[in-house]
Amino acid sequence: ARPFSVDKTGSVGNTGGTAGIGVILVACLVLLVLVFVTTALTYYYLKKRSGVIYRSNSQTKTSLKDRLSRLSKLDDNSLSESRMTLNMDNGDCVNMTAVPNGGLPSKPVPVKELQEHVINAQAQDTLKDEYATSPRGQLHPWDTAKKQENKSKNRYENILPYDHSRVILSKLPDVDHSDYINANYVPGYNCSRKYIATQGPKSSTVPDFWRMVWEEGCCKVVMLTNLKEQEKTKCEKYWPDASQKYGKYTVTLMKTDIQVDFIVREFQLALEDKCRTVVQFHFTTWPDHGVPLYPDALLPFLRRIWDFEPRDDHPIVVHCSGGIGRTGTLILIDSMLAQAEAEGEVNLISQLHHMRQNRINLVESLEQYVFAYMALVEILCFKSHKLAVKDFVSSYHKLKSKAPGSKKSILDLEMEELDRACLPSGDQDYKRATDPRNASKNRSPNILAADTRRPLLRPTADGRQTDYINAVYVDGFKRRKAYLVTQMPLPETVDDFWQMVAASGAKTLVTLGPLEDETCPMFWPKAEGSVQEYQKVSVELAGSQDLKSLIVRTLKVAETGTTPQVLKQFHLDTWTQSSTLPPSCDLVLKALQHVDHWQSHTDSKTVIVQCRDGCRASGLFCASAIDCEQLKLEQELDVFRTVQTIRASRPQFIVDSNQYAFCYDLARAFLDTFDTYSNFQ
């Protein structure tokens, strides 16, 4: 074929004819289409690899239990399939692997590698660098919040809502600027307005708060602050004890459920003849600017939030005091749980980047960011071990059997998982215990009292007597500091022991084991009616009763110049230090029954528990008490969770798999005390 040419007038020359021109034009058009399609496919592929996913604002509702159950069943192939089948409808574009603040590119972490990732990151101190890549400070205008008419509605002058993401209330008739509230929409994993992050209401903004809840259709309110912290008001009490009207809205308290770390309150919110249920989830042990003492404390709280599933999918209101630190941390954790369920991986820094585009400085400290990682490890990397009473017998036998493909029982493997779940404490947690002045006060150098968990004695002015005693508070099933666990007093710490008893206000003392040698002196009066002085504390033996392997003593304890208080001592003297287990389940149940009966007649909430080393027998007794309480109150048993709870105070509790198995044996014996299980069904 010969080439075509164009003459100076623009007409086609007579070298190829009209047909040649048509062929060339078609070829060019096809080439352009191929280039466009190739570019588009390449762009889509790269974006897909980098995590840009277009999602709708709808999200399938599943309980946290269902999410975690599904997650635990995903293998590598199904995780890949899960990522490929995400909703591609029109919606919000969420870049899950953005490079926030021009820093290091973030990379999703597979759930199966999360625990190892966090351990390595902590060892290499890389989480600090990762957190530093997220933008801080004001990123967008907040002109509405700065208006003079709205200044009084802000709790803190430097924590204001951005204009583009603020919640806009309907305007009240003849009330200027009535559309303003210090609150922002914050994106979740699968929804641009999954949450509303707001400050703790002020007295003047409580009606606005309930108006926002009503207008946004919210049914869940998550509160992460106390009304007062360190003598400072952090939030106005915006709910009634019975029923109260706030503006046009009537709020009625229907019921309250008090747990160890949180309270759940159910309200009826009404406007004229319309009403809806609103549930408030109030976490009570999260310090301002800090984090809960232990990550696993958040798990039962999150479960309660997820288990309440209203019919309509509206934003979850989350607030602390300023609405950024604790609020942002919980939102980040909750969002990552959703991503883990959908994709089998998490990307905290990328999610935080997007959250901070909507409200300033969400997750305000590195400590809170690290805590989010730790909480996700607890929730995602360790499966639930909760058993319902109706399934207990069949589950009990399975736990005792060999695990498939293993020479170990399921219980043994569960114990190994528990050991992995308990992170080691640092030396900084035991500064007072390792003080040379206190070395002689510890029976064992390996069983010490952590600074964050121990009671404080009154030190002497000359400094010879410190505030240290080898004792730790242990949380119960529904109460903080339900138990005060300590060792048998040494000859030089008997006075300290009674000072602690008097200061604690406890009315119950459980003593496990005999006084076996000279390092375990008798620390109560020998003769009935006699009084023994222990520095500024006097102790009288008012009576004693032998109940066959359980001795009950009535003691009267008084500090100098005070009225004596009755203290009951329940002494199981047949549980020797040489045995990790008590003589029988029945003996422990007998002691628990007597302790519960006595405690119900006192005004004290703390039970002092002691054994020779403050660990071997004491930990098992506390675990047994918690398990029995859970069985009675919830008709469920979670020994794994119980041991995690008590090990938060003393990592050495539950010394071996025999003690762990005994917890299940005791639960079985406890249930056998009933004629049938019908009471629990």
C-alpha positions in Angstrom: 0.0 0.0 0.0 1.2 3.4 -0.8 1.0 6.3 1.7 -1.6 9.0 1.4 -0.7 12.7 1.1 -2.5 15.9 1.7 -2.1 18.9 -0.7 -1.7 22.5 0.4 -5.4 23.1 0.0 -6.2 20.4 2.5 -7.7 17.9 0.0 -6.7 14.3 0.0 -4.2 13.5 -2.7 -4.8 10.8 -5.2 -2.3 8.3 -3.6 -4.6 6.2 -1.3 -8.1 7.2 -1.9 -11.0 7.6 0.5 -10.9 4.0 1.6 -7.3 4.4 3.0 -8.3 7.3 5.1 -11.2 5.3 6.7 -8.9 2.4 7.6 -6.4 4.8 9.3 -9.1 6.6 11.2 -10.6 3.3 12.5 -7.1 2.1 13.5 -6.4 5.3 15.5 -9.8 5.0 17.2 -9.2 1.4 18.2 -5.7 2.3 19.5 -7.1 5.2 21.6 -9.8 2.9 23.1 -7.1 0.3 24.0 -4.9 2.9 25.7 -7.9 4.2 27.6 -9.1 0.7 28.7 -5.5 -0.3 29.7 -5.0 2.9 31.7 -8.3 2.5 33.5 -7.7 -1.2 34.3 -4.2 -0.4 35.6 -5.5 2.5 37.7 -8.2 0.3 39.1 -5.8 -2.5 39.9 -3.3 -0.2 41.6 -6.1 1.4 43.6 -7.5 -1.9 44.5 -4.0 -3.0 45.7 -3.7 0.2 47.7 -7.0 -0.4 49.3 -9.2 2.3 47.7 -12.7 0.8 47.9 -16.0 2.4 47.1 -18.5 1.5 49.6 -22.1 2.3 50.3 -23.3 3.8 53.5 -25.2 0.6 54.5 -23.7 -2.0 56.7 -24.9 -5.5 57.4 -25.7 -5.8 61.1 -24.0 -8.7 62.9 -23.3 -9.1 66.6 -19.7 -8.9 67.7 -20.0 -12.6 68.7 -21.0 -13.5 65.2 -18.3 -11.3 63.7 -15.6 -12.9 65.7 -17.0 -16.4 65.1 -16.9 -15.8 61.4 -13.5 -14.3 61.6 -12.1 -17.3 63.4 -13.3 -19.6 60.6 -11.6 -17.7 57.8 -8.5 -19.2 56.2 -6.1 -17.5 53.8 -8.3 -18.4 50.8 -11.6 -17.2 52.3 -9.9 -14.0 53.5 -8.8 -13.3 50.0 -12.3 -14.0 48.7 -13.8 -11.8 51.4 -11.6 -8.9 50.2 -12.7 -9.5 46.6 -16.4 -9.4 47.3 -16.7 -6.1 49.1 -19.6 -3.8 48.2 -18.6 -1.8 45.1 -21.8 0.3 45.0 -21.5 4.1 44.8 -20.6 5.5 48.1 -17.7 6.9 50.1 -14.2 6.4 48.9 -12.0 5.3 51.9 -8.3 4.9 51.2 -7.2 2.2 53.6 -3.5 2.6 52.7 -3.1 6.3 52.5 0.2 8.0 53.3 -1.0 10.3 56.1 0.8 13.6 56.7 3.4 12.7 54.1 4.9 10.1 56.4 5.6 6.4 56.0 3.1 4.4 53.9 0.8 2.4 56.0 0.3 -1.3 55.4 -2.6 -3.4 56.5 -1.8 -6.1 59.1 -3.4 -9.5 58.6 -5.3 -10.5 61.8 -3.4 -13.8 61.9 -0.2 -11.8 62.2 -1.5 -9.0 64.5 -0.2 -10.3 67.8 3.3 -10.9 66.4 3.2 -7.5 64.7 2.4 -5.7 67.9 5.1 -7.6 69.9 7.7 -6.7 67.3 6.5 -3.1 67.0 6.8 -2.7 70.8 10.2 -4.2 70.8 11.4 -1.9 68.0 9.4 1.1 69.2 7.9 1.6 65.7 4.4 2.4 66.8 5.6 5.8 67.9 6.8 6.6 64.4 3.6 5.2 62.9 1.4 7.3 65.1 3.5 10.4 64.3 2.5 10.2 60.7 -1.1 11.1 61.4 -1.9 14.8 61.0 -2.4 16.8 64.2 -4.0 20.2 65.0 -6.7 22.0 63.1 -7.0 20.7 59.6 -10.2 22.4 58.4 -12.2 25.6 59.1 -14.5 25.7 62.2 -15.9 29.2 61.7 -19.4 28.3 63.0 -18.0 27.1 66.3 -16.0 30.3 66.7 -19.0 32.5 66.4 -19.7 34.5 69.6 -23.2 33.1 69.9 -21.8 29.5 70.0 -18.7 30.0 72.2 -20.6 29.2 75.4 -21.7 25.9 74.0 -18.2 24.6 73.8 -16.7 22.8 76.8 -13.1 23.5 75.6 -12.1 26.4 73.4 -9.5 24.4 71.4 -11.8 21.4 70.7 -14.3 22.5 68.1 -16.2 20.8 65.3 -15.1 21.3 61.7 -17.7 23.1 59.5 -17.8 20.4 56.8 -18.5 17.5 59.2 -20.4 19.1 62.1 -23.8 17.8 63.1 -26.4 20.4 62.1 -29.5 20.5 64.3 -32.9 21.8 63.0 -33.3 25.4 63.9 -35.7 26.3 66.6 -38.4 28.9 65.9 -37.1 32.4 66.7 -33.9 31.1 68.2 -30.8 32.2 66.3 -27.8 29.8 66.0 -29.9 27.0 67.5 -28.6 24.6 64.8 -25.2 24.3 66.5 -23.8 21.6 68.8 -20.2 20.6 69.4 -20.4 17.3 67.5 -19.0 15.8 64.3 -19.8 12.9 62.1 -16.9 10.4 62.1 -16.5 7.7 59.5 -16.3 4.0 60.4 -15.1 1.2 58.3 -18.1 0.9 56.0 -20.0 4.2 56.6 -19.2 7.9 56.3 -21.5 8.7 59.3 -21.1 5.6 61.5 -20.4 7.7 64.6 -21.1 11.1 66.1 -18.2 12.2 68.2 -19.2 14.9 70.7 -18.2 16.5 73.9 -19.7 15.7 77.3 -22.9 17.8 77.5 -22.8 21.1 79.5 -25.7 22.1 81.7 -26.8 24.5 79.0 -26.5 22.0 76.1 -28.3 19.0 77.6 -31.5 19.8 75.7 -29.4 20.1 72.5 -27.8 16.8 73.1 -31.2 15.0 73.4 -32.4 16.9 70.3 -29.4 15.6 68.4 -30.1 12.0 69.6 -33.7 12.3 68.4 -33.1 14.0 65.1 -30.3 11.7 64.1 -32.3 8.6 65.1 -29.6 7.4 67.5 -30.3 4.5 69.7 -26.9 4.0 71.2 -25.0 6.5 73.4 -21.5 5.5 74.5 -20.1 7.5 77.4 -16.4 7.1 78.3 -16.0 9.7 81.1 -17.2 10.1 84.7 -19.2 13.2 85.6 -16.3 14.3 87.8 -12.6 13.3 87.6 -9.9 14.6 89.9 -12.4 17.0 91.4 -13.1 18.6 88.0 -16.5 18.5 86.2 -16.1 16.5 83.0 -19.7 16.1 81.9 -23.1 17.2 83.0 -25.5 14.5 84.2 -27.8 14.5 81.2 -30.1 11.7 82.3 -32.7 11.4 85.0 -32.9 9.0 88.0 -36.6 8.5 87.1 -38.1 10.8 84.4 -37.4 14.3 83.3 -38.1 16.7 80.5 -35.2 18.3 78.6 -36.5 20.9 76.2 -39.3 19.2 74.3 -38.0 15.7 75.0 -39.0 13.5 77.9 -36.3 11.0 79.1 -37.4 8.1 81.3 -34.9 5.7 82.9 -36.3 2.2 82.4 -33.5 0.0 83.9 -29.9 0.0 85.0 -27.3 -2.8 84.8 -24.1 -2.3 86.8 -21.0 -4.2 85.9 -17.4 -4.0 87.1 -16.1 -1.5 84.5 -19.3 -0.1 83.1 -23.0 0.6 83.5 -25.8 0.0 81.0 -28.8 2.3 81.3 -31.9 1.9 79.1 -34.0 5.0 78.5 -37.3 5.8 76.8 -36.9 9.0 74.8 -40.3 10.6 73.9 -41.4 13.6 71.8 -45.2 14.1 72.2 -46.8 10.8 71.2 -43.7 9.2 69.7 -41.0 7.4 71.6 -38.0 5.2 71.1 -35.5 3.2 73.2 -32.1 4.6 73.7 -29.4 2.7 75.5 -26.4 4.3 77.2 -23.2 2.3 77.6 -21.2 4.1 80.3 -17.6 2.9 80.8 -16.5 4.1 84.2 -12.9 3.1 84.6 -11.2 4.9 81.7 -9.0 7.8 83.0 -8.9 11.1 81.2 -5.9 11.4 78.8 -5.1 7.8 79.6 -6.3 4.2 79.0 -8.0 1.4 80.9 -5.6 -0.5 83.2 -5.9 -3.6 81.1 -7.0 -4.0 77.4 -9.3 -7.0 78.1 -11.5 -4.8 80.3 -12.9 -3.3 77.1 -14.1 -6.6 75.6 -17.3 -7.2 77.6 -18.2 -3.5 77.2 -17.9 -3.8 73.4 -19.9 -7.0 73.4 -22.8 -5.2 75.1 -22.7 -2.4 72.5 -22.7 -4.7 69.6 -25.3 -7.1 71.0 -27.9 -4.3 71.2 -29.1 -4.1 67.6 -31.9 -1.5 67.0 -33.9 -1.9 63.8 -32.6 1.1 62.1 -28.9 1.8 61.3 -28.3 5.3 62.7 -25.1 6.9 64.0 -23.7 5.8 67.4 -23.1 8.7 69.7 -19.7 8.5 71.4 -18.5 11.0 73.9 -16.0 11.5 76.7 -15.3 15.0 78.1 -13.7 16.7 75.1 -14.8 14.1 72.6 -11.4 13.3 71.1 -9.2 11.1 73.2 -11.2 8.3 74.7 -13.9 8.9 72.1 -11.5 8.5 69.2 -9.8 5.4 70.7 -13.1 3.5 71.0 -14.2 4.5 67.5 -10.8 3.4 66.1 -11.1 0.0 67.9 -14.7 -0.5 66.8 -13.9 0.4 63.2 -11.0 -2.0 63.0 -13.1 -4.8 64.3 -15.4 -4.2 61.3 -12.5 -4.2 58.9 -11.1 -7.3 60.4 -14.4 -9.1 59.9 -14.7 -8.0 56.3 -11.1 -8.2 55.1 -9.2 -10.2 57.6 -6.8 -7.4 58.2 -6.6 -4.0 60.0 -5.0 -0.7 59.2 -5.2 1.6 62.2 -3.1 4.5 61.0 -5.0 4.9 57.8 -8.3 4.8 59.6 -7.1 7.3 62.1 -6.0 9.6 59.2 -9.6 9.6 57.9 -11.1 10.1 61.3 -9.0 13.2 62.0 -10.2 14.7 58.8 -13.6 15.0 60.5 -12.7 15.9 64.1 -9.5 17.3 65.6 -6.9 15.1 67.3 -9.1 12.0 67.7 -7.0 9.5 69.7 -5.0 12.2 71.3 -2.0 10.3 72.6 0.4 7.6 71.7 -0.6 5.7 74.8 -4.2 5.5 73.5 -3.0 4.5 70.0 -1.0 1.6 71.5 -3.9 0.7 73.6 -6.1 0.3 70.5 -3.6 -2.2 69.1 -3.5 -4.1 72.4 -7.3 -4.2 72.7 -7.5 -5.6 69.1 -5.0 -8.3 70.0 -7.1 -9.3 73.0 -10.4 -9.4 71.0 -9.2 -10.8 67.7 -6.4 -13.1 68.6 -8.0 -15.0 71.5 -11.3 -16.8 70.9 -14.2 -16.8 73.4 -14.3 -19.6 75.9 -17.7 -18.8 77.4 -20.0 -21.8 78.1 -23.7 -21.7 78.7 -25.0 -23.7 81.6 -27.3 -25.7 79.4 -24.3 -26.9 77.4 -21.9 -27.3 80.3 -22.0 -31.1 80.8 -21.2 -31.9 77.2 -18.6 -29.2 77.0 -17.1 -30.3 80.2 -16.3 -33.8 78.9 -15.0 -32.4 75.6 -12.6 -30.1 77.5 -11.1 -33.1 79.3 -10.5 -35.1 76.1 -7.5 -34.9 73.8 -7.5 -32.2 71.2 -7.6 -33.4 67.6 -4.1 -34.1 66.3 -2.6 -33.4 69.7 -1.4 -35.4 72.7 -2.7 -32.6 75.0 -6.2 -32.1 76.2 -8.3 -29.1 75.1 -7.9 -27.7 78.6 -4.1 -27.9 78.4 -4.2 -26.0 75.1 -6.6 -23.5 76.6 -4.1 -22.9 79.4 -1.3 -22.4 77.0 -3.4 -19.9 75.1 -4.1 -18.1 78.4 -0.4 -17.9 79.2 0.2 -16.3 75.8 -2.6 -13.9 76.3 -1.0 -12.5 79.5 1.6 -9.9 78.6 4.6 -9.7 80.9 4.9 -6.8 83.3 7.8 -4.4 83.2 10.1 -3.7 86.1 8.6 -0.2 86.3 5.4 -1.8 87.6 7.1 -3.0 90.8 9.3 0.0 91.9 8.1 0.0 95.5 8.2 -3.8 95.8 11.8 -3.9 94.6 12.9 -1.0 96.9 15.7 -2.4 99.1 13.8 -1.2 102.2 10.9 -3.5 101.3 12.9 -6.6 100.2 12.4 -8.4 103.5 8.6 -7.9 103.3 8.2 -10.3 100.4 8.1 -14.1 101.0 9.1 -14.7 97.4 11.1 -12.4 95.1 8.9 -13.6 92.2 5.6 -12.8 93.8 5.4 -9.0 94.3 2.7 -6.3 94.5 2.4 -4.1 91.5 2.3 -0.4 92.2 -1.0 0.1 90.3 -2.7 -2.7 92.3 -1.5 -2.5 95.9 -3.0 -0.8 98.9 -1.0 1.9 100.5 0.0 1.9 104.2 0.6 5.0 106.2 4.3 5.6 106.2 6.1 6.8 109.3 7.5 10.3 109.4 11.1 9.1 109.8 10.8 6.9 106.6 11.6 3.7 108.4 8.1 2.4 107.7 7.2 2.6 104.0 3.7 2.5 102.5 4.4 -1.0 101.0 2.8 -4.3 101.9 2.8 -7.4 99.6 -0.9 -7.3 98.8 -2.9 -6.6 95.6 -6.5 -5.7 94.9 -8.3 -8.2 92.6 -11.5 -7.4 90.7 -14.5 -9.6 91.1 -17.2 -10.5 88.6 -19.2 -7.3 89.1 -17.1 -5.3 91.5 -13.8 -3.5 91.3 -11.4 -4.4 94.2 -13.7 -7.2 95.4 -10.7 -9.0 96.9 -7.6 -7.9 98.7 -5.1 -10.8 98.3 -2.0 -11.0 100.5 0.6 -13.4 101.9 0.6 -14.9 105.4 2.3 -12.2 107.5 6.0 -12.6 108.2 7.2 -12.0 111.8 8.2 -8.4 110.8 5.0 -7.7 108.8 2.3 -8.7 111.3 1.8 -5.1 112.4 1.6 -4.0 108.7 -1.0 -6.7 108.0 -3.4 -5.4 110.7 -2.9 -1.8 109.7 -4.0 -2.8 106.2 -7.0 -4.7 107.5 -8.1 -1.8 109.7 -7.6 0.7 106.9 -9.5 -1.4 104.3 -12.7 -1.6 106.3 -13.0 -5.3 105.3 -15.3 -7.4 107.5 -14.2 -10.8 106.0 -10.8 -12.6 106.1 -10.3 -15.9 104.3 -7.1 -17.7 105.5 -6.1 -20.7 103.3 -3.7 -23.2 104.9 -2.1 -23.8 108.2 0.7 -21.9 109.9 3.3 -24.3 108.9 6.6 -23.0 110.3 8.3 -20.2 112.3 8.0 -17.8 109.3 4.2 -18.0 109.7 3.6 -16.6 113.2 0.1 -16.7 114.7 -1.3 -13.3 114.0 -4.5 -13.3 116.1 -5.0 -13.8 119.8 -4.8 -17.4 121.0 -7.4 -17.4 123.8 -11.0 -16.5 123.4 -11.7 -13.1 125.0 -8.0 -12.1 124.9 -6.8 -9.0 123.2 -3.5 -8.5 121.2 -2.0 -5.2 120.3 -0.4 -4.7 116.9 1.1 -1.2 117.1 -2.0 1.1 116.8 -4.4 -1.8 116.1 -6.0 -4.0 118.8 -7.5 -7.4 117.9 -9.8 -9.4 120.2 -10.8 -13.0 119.7 -14.5 -12.9 120.5 -15.4 -16.4 119.5 -14.5 -19.5 117.5 -16.4 -22.3 115.8 -15.1 -25.5 114.2 -17.2 -26.5 111.2 -15.1 -29.6 110.1 -12.1 -28.4 108.1 -13.4 -24.8 108.3 -12.8 -22.8 111.4 -14.8 -19.5 111.8 -13.4 -17.0 114.2 -15.0 -13.8 115.3 -12.5 -11.0 115.7 -13.0 -7.4 116.9 -10.6 -5.0 115.3 -10.0 -1.4 116.3 -7.5 1.3 115.6 -6.5 3.5 118.5 -9.4 5.7 119.5 -12.0 4.0 117.2 -15.0 1.7 117.8 -14.1 -2.0 117.3 -15.4 -3.5 114.0 -16.3 -7.2 113.7 -14.2 -9.2 111.3 -15.0 -12.9 110.5 -12.1 -15.1 109.7 -12.8 -18.2 107.6 -9.8 -20.6 108.0 -9.3 -23.6 105.7 -6.4 -25.1 107.6 -6.3 -28.4 105.7 -5.1 -26.8 102.4 -1.4 -27.3 102.7 1.3 -25.3 100.8 2.6 -28.6 99.3 -0.5 -29.1 97.3 -1.7 -26.8 94.5 -5.3 -28.0 95.0 -7.6 -28.0 98.0 -8.7 -31.3 99.6 -12.0 -31.2 97.6 -14.4 -29.0 95.7 -17.0 -29.3 98.4 -14.7 -27.7 101.0 -14.2 -24.6 98.8 -17.9 -24.4 98.1 -18.6 -24.7 101.8 -16.3 -21.8 102.5 -17.8 -19.7 99.7 -21.2 -20.3 101.0 -20.3 -19.1 104.5 -18.4 -16.1 103.1 -21.3 -15.0 100.9 -23.8 -15.4 103.8 -21.6 -13.3 106.1 -20.8 -10.7 103.4 -24.5 -10.1 102.7 -24.9 -8.9 106.3 -22.0 -6.4 106.2 -21.5 -3.0 104.6 -18.1 -4.0 103.3 -17.5 -4.9 99.6 -13.9 -6.2 100.0 -12.9 -9.7 101.1 -9.3 -10.2 102.2 -7.9 -13.5 101.0 -4.5 -14.9 102.1 -2.3 -17.9 101.8 1.3 -18.6 102.5 2.7 -16.9 99.4 -0.4 -14.8 98.5 -0.7 -16.7 95.2 -1.0 -20.4 95.1 -4.2 -20.9 97.0 -5.5 -17.4 97.0 -5.7 -17.1 93.2 -7.7 -20.4 92.9 -10.1 -19.3 95.7 -10.8 -15.9 94.0 -11.3 -17.6 90.6 -13.7 -20.1 92.2 -15.7 -17.3 93.8 -15.9 -15.3 90.5 -16.9 -18.4 88.5 -19.7 -19.3 91.0 -21.0 -15.7 90.9 -21.1 -15.7 87.1 -23.0 -19.0 87.1 -25.6 -17.6 89.5 -26.1 -14.3 87.9 -25.6 -15.0 84.2 -26.0 -18.8 83.8 -22.7 -18.8 81.9 -19.1 -19.7 82.7 -15.9 -18.2 81.3 -13.0 -19.6 83.2 -10.6 -18.1 80.7 -11.9 -14.6 81.2 -11.9 -15.1 85.0 -8.2 -16.1 85.1 -7.4 -13.1 82.8 -9.2 -10.9 85.3 -7.3 -12.1 88.4 -3.9 -12.3 86.5 -4.3 -8.6 85.8 -3.5 -8.1 89.5 -1.0 -10.9 89.9 0.3 -12.7 86.8 1.3 -15.7 88.8 -2.3 -16.7 89.8 -3.4 -20.1 88.6 0.0 -21.8 88.8 -0.6 -24.8 86.5 -3.1 -26.7 84.3 -4.3 -28.7 87.3 -5.6 -25.5 89.0 -7.1 -24.4 85.7 -9.0 -27.7 85.4 -10.1 -27.4 89.0 -12.0 -24.3 88.1 -14.1 -26.3 85.8 -14.4 -29.2 88.3 -15.6 -26.7 90.9 -18.2 -25.3 88.5 -19.5 -28.8 87.9 -19.7 -29.4 91.6 -21.5 -26.1 92.1 -24.1 -27.0 89.5 -24.5 -30.4 91.0 -25.7 -28.8 94.2 -28.9 -28.1 92.4 -31.4 -31.0 91.8 -31.6 -30.1 88.1 -30.3 -27.4 85.8 -33.8 -26.1 85.3 -33.0 -23.1 87.4 -30.6 -22.0 84.7 -32.6 -22.7 81.6 
